[in-house]
Amino acid sequence: MPMIGKPAETFRAQSPDSVDVPVSAKPVALRMSKDPLAAIVFVGFAEALSAPEAVWSLVDAGFQVKAFARRGRRSALRHSRHVQVFDVTAPETDGAATIQDVANLLAVTLRNGAAPVLFPLDDAAVWACSRVAADPPFVLAGPRGAMAELALNKIAQIDAARAAGFNVLPTKVARSREEALNPGVDYPLILKPADATSLKSGRLSKGRNSICANREELERAVEKWDGLAPLLIQPYVAGTGEGIFGIVTNRGVEAWSGHQRLRMMNPHGSGSSACVSKSVTKDLLAPAERFALQSGWRGLFMIELIRDAQGVVWFMEFNGRPWGSIALARRQGLEYPAWNVQLALDEDWKVQRETTLASDLVCRNAGRELLHPLFVLRGPKSTAIKHWPSFWGSVAGVARINRQHSFYNWRKDDLGVFVTDCFYTVCDNLFKSKRRE
């Protein structure tokens, strides 16, 4: 996964709307250092849910950290005293301009010292960073080429999961409205974009999931689909979300850990607002290890699963960048972001410490926890959802705090991040929900 810059070349986006962004610069002598104090790490996007915790992991390891952010977008990371934030064109506005802006940041940094490290924190950043040409040189602590395709394409992920021995839901790929309206899957079902992010008319976009209990709900969902990118159609499974995490080095997969969702911000389907640490059981560790090694992955990763009412665990998706609950891993001494960059700088690097993982450690996102009862009060959008939490039960769960609980983005010497993250999370989701209604 980690890659050092090669002679000048152009990387073509794997999309009907391909982007070629050559970056030219005067030849420079490449200087690398395995010493964190000599390395500058660019992370992005600053708006990524994992951004504050990833930055703190790098800072605590001794790296100099800079971040790139969507121009005009607010984020909690802008209020951190540990990182300098630079604006770039939002890929949702102009994907090619984003790639060029990131390349320009790297070029300026290179002229002032050693080759910088580029570390994507979300899917949009994976897309952009994997397409930055390698002249001037830099170290990519993220996927490129076939590995970037795996990180962003859920069809490729499903194929890899099936080959690794995971339980995979029956899946149909729809590329037209006619195919989508004839799903061949029993109701209730769910529609998902096949690509985590895709380029359309030069702009990066992200689709939405739709749960459908019957033909009427399916027709409404398909009507909102632009038809420009494939859809996955799968049976809708109600259950408990789980995650498996690790980092692939020359020694294989190291530093295994896991979590289970306690609450989702929106019970209809969203990221978790609270999760609890769990050990990875042998029946899941084996296929997860095969997935990582057979695919040729390198660096940190997350595998998202769902456990249904019968206890069967199904593969959902693969994430090749820091995940939202990275705070929980860090509370257990698992510094995946820093380790990922150290591995990018030194291919022989290995996890040095043996960490005794704490089980049943709870980590919560304060802003999402505040929103959870409001989403519960609004109710489900599909009749496919039979089990919906009670409002007062949700309020009680959110209000229950003990010493075993910790919070995302909490750091005593950087409190502005925690406060603004909570505020922005609540405001952004309330206004987004209102616009959609």
SULCOR-V139771 format. One record per helix or strand of 3 or more residues. SS is the DSSP state (alpha for helix, beta for strand). FROM is the first residue (numbers start at 1). TO is the last residue. If there is no record, write none. Layout:
SS_FROM_TO, SS_FROM_TO
This chain:
alpha_36_38, beta_40_44, alpha_51_60, beta_64_70, alpha_76_79, beta_84_88, alpha_95_111, beta_117_120, alpha_123_129, alpha_146_152, alpha_154_164, beta_171_174, alpha_177_180, beta_189_193, beta_198_200, beta_203_205, beta_210_212, alpha_215_224, beta_231_235, beta_239_249, beta_252_264, beta_272_278, alpha_282_295, beta_299_308, beta_313_319, alpha_326_331, alpha_336_345, beta_362_364, alpha_366_378, alpha_391_399, beta_405_407, alpha_412_436
